Amino acid sequence: MTVNESSVDRIIRAVVGVALLAAWVFGWIGGTLAVVLGVVAIVLVVTAAVGFCPLYRIFGMSTCPVPAKR
């Protein structure tokens, strides 16, 4: 697995994931929505930590900066 997320992408994913997890933990969301958003939050936090997004690989995307050619 090669890194395909930029540092900005990873920070945004981590912040949104933690916010969603906090909303679930503090009971601001409930029911089916809580389960769905909980799974999304876990995926966001894990992909932010690892730096690899499987969907980016499937669609051939990357938010990593391209190194300059010499």
LUMKEPA-693182 format. One record per residue (C-alpha): residue number from 1; residue in one letter; x, y, z. Coordinates in steps of 0.5 Angstrom, whole numbers. Layout:
N
num|residu|xx|yy|zz
NUM|A|X|Y|Z
...
//
This chain:
70
num|residu|xx|yy|zz
1|M|0|0|0
2|T|3|7|-2
3|V|1|13|1
4|N|-4|17|-3
5|E|-7|22|1
6|S|-4|29|3
7|S|-2|31|10
8|V|-8|36|9
9|D|-13|31|7
10|R|-11|27|13
11|I|-12|32|18
12|I|-19|34|15
13|R|-21|26|15
14|A|-18|26|22
15|V|-22|32|25
16|V|-28|30|21
17|G|-28|23|24
18|V|-26|25|31
19|A|-32|30|31
20|L|-37|24|28
21|L|-34|19|34
22|A|-35|25|39
23|A|-42|26|37
24|W|-44|19|37
25|V|-40|18|44
26|F|-44|24|47
27|G|-51|22|44
28|W|-52|28|39
29|I|-54|22|34
30|G|-57|16|35
31|G|-61|10|32
32|T|-59|8|25
33|L|-56|14|23
34|A|-51|13|29
35|V|-49|6|27
36|V|-48|9|19
37|L|-44|15|22
38|G|-40|11|27
39|V|-37|6|21
40|V|-36|12|17
41|A|-32|16|23
42|I|-28|9|24
43|V|-26|9|16
44|L|-24|16|16
45|V|-20|16|22
46|V|-16|9|20
47|T|-15|12|13
48|A|-12|18|16
49|A|-8|14|21
50|V|-5|10|15
51|G|-5|15|9
52|F|-8|10|4
53|C|-15|11|2
54|P|-18|4|-2
55|L|-23|8|-6
56|Y|-17|13|-9
57|R|-14|7|-11
58|I|-20|4|-15
59|F|-21|11|-18
60|G|-14|12|-20
61|M|-13|18|-15
62|S|-8|21|-11
63|T|-8|28|-7
64|C|0|27|-5
65|P|4|32|-9
66|V|7|30|-15
67|P|15|31|-14
68|A|18|35|-19
69|K|22|32|-25
70|R|29|34|-25
//
